């Protein structure tokens, strides 16, 4: 099965990101996954979306599963892939792993809706975006309780 994921984040767990137990605090997992989602959704939206500031993305569901402690100094890579493309939504999975050892630290699943920022309503994903999203779609879907 070909890997249809995209590297969307590369970084390090800095000591200031860690809690009193010496592990990266959950707020920083969220920030890293959020940064990664901007990369993924940007690749889906494409350069033509840069000119249209009236549309964007709104996350409507996000779930993180913490799998391995992340200590200060850990080098991290997030790979993202699309799980499902709906009428107006994209469900994607992001896997945070150690850059050197490949150990999975956390997995994030998010549903994001294409959103009209002026009208404050969901809008259909246009054909070019759908094509790009489907190119990043996983061969096997995980829990697809997304929004259409």
C-alpha positions in Angstrom: 0.0 0.0 0.0 1.5 3.3 -1.0 2.1 5.9 1.7 -0.3 8.8 0.9 0.7 10.9 3.9 2.4 14.2 3.8 5.1 15.5 6.2 3.3 18.5 7.8 5.4 19.3 10.9 9.0 18.8 12.0 10.1 20.1 15.4 11.4 19.5 18.9 9.9 19.2 22.3 11.6 22.1 24.1 12.1 22.0 27.9 9.7 24.9 28.3 7.0 22.8 26.7 7.2 20.2 29.5 5.1 19.9 32.6 6.3 19.3 36.2 6.7 15.6 35.4 9.1 16.3 32.5 6.8 15.4 29.7 5.5 17.6 26.9 2.2 19.2 28.1 -0.9 18.5 26.1 -1.3 22.2 25.1 1.9 21.8 23.0 0.7 18.6 21.3 -2.4 20.6 20.3 -0.3 23.4 18.9 1.9 21.0 16.9 -1.1 19.2 15.5 -2.7 22.6 14.7 0.4 23.8 12.8 0.4 20.5 10.9 -3.3 20.9 10.0 -2.6 24.3 8.4 0.0 22.6 6.2 -2.4 19.8 5.2 -5.4 22.0 4.6 -3.2 24.5 2.7 -2.1 21.6 0.3 -5.7 20.7 -0.2 -7.0 24.3 -0.7 -4.1 25.1 -3.1 -2.6 28.4 -4.1 -5.9 29.7 -5.6 -7.4 29.7 -2.1 -4.8 32.3 -1.0 -6.7 35.0 -2.9 -10.1 34.1 -1.4 -10.0 35.4 2.2 -13.8 34.9 2.5 -13.3 31.1 2.9 -11.4 29.0 5.3 -11.6 25.8 7.5 -13.4 25.3 10.8 -12.5 22.2 12.9 -15.6 20.6 14.3 -14.1 17.6 15.9 -10.7 16.7 17.1 -9.5 13.7 19.1 -6.0 12.9 20.4 -4.7 9.6 21.5 -1.5 9.8 23.5 0.6 6.7 22.9 4.2 7.5 24.2 5.6 10.0 26.6 7.3 12.9 24.9 10.3 14.2 26.9 12.3 17.4 26.4 14.6 17.2 23.5 12.5 14.7 21.5 12.7 15.3 17.8 9.2 15.0 16.3 7.7 14.6 12.9 4.0 14.7 12.1 2.7 13.0 8.9 -0.9 13.7 7.9 -3.3 11.9 5.6 -6.9 12.3 4.6 -9.3 9.6 5.8 -12.5 10.8 4.3 -13.7 13.5 2.0 -17.3 14.6 2.4 -19.5 17.2 0.7 -18.1 20.0 2.8 -15.7 18.3 5.2 -12.4 16.5 5.3 -11.5 14.0 8.0 -7.8 13.6 8.5 -5.4 11.7 10.7 -2.0 13.0 11.9 0.6 10.8 13.4 3.3 12.3 15.6 6.4 10.1 15.7 10.0 10.3 16.9 12.0 11.6 13.9 14.9 9.3 14.7 13.3 6.2 16.1 9.8 6.2 14.5 8.1 5.6 17.9 4.5 6.9 17.7 3.9 9.5 20.4 0.3 10.6 19.5 -2.4 10.3 16.9 -4.8 13.1 16.1 -8.1 12.7 14.1 -9.8 15.8 13.1 -12.9 16.8 11.0 -12.6 20.2 9.4 -15.3 21.8 7.4 -14.8 24.2 4.4 -16.4 27.4 5.8 -17.7 30.7 4.3 -16.3 33.2 6.8 -18.7 35.9 5.7 -21.9 33.9 5.6 -20.8 31.7 8.6 -21.9 28.5 6.9 -20.4 25.3 5.6 -19.8 25.3 1.8 -19.1 22.5 -0.6 -15.5 21.5 -1.3 -14.7 22.5 -4.9 -13.6 19.9 -7.4 -9.9 20.9 -7.5 -9.7 20.7 -3.7 -11.5 17.4 -3.7 -9.0 16.0 -6.2 -6.1 17.1 -4.0 -7.7 15.7 -0.9 -8.4 12.4 -2.5 -4.7 12.2 -3.6 -3.8 12.3 0.1 -6.6 9.9 1.1 -5.6 6.8 3.1 -6.3 3.4 1.5 -8.2 2.2 4.6 -10.4 4.5 6.6 -10.4 4.7 10.3 -13.5 5.8 12.3 -15.3 8.0 9.8 -17.8 9.7 12.0 -17.2 13.0 10.2 -19.5 15.7 9.1 -20.8 16.0 5.6 
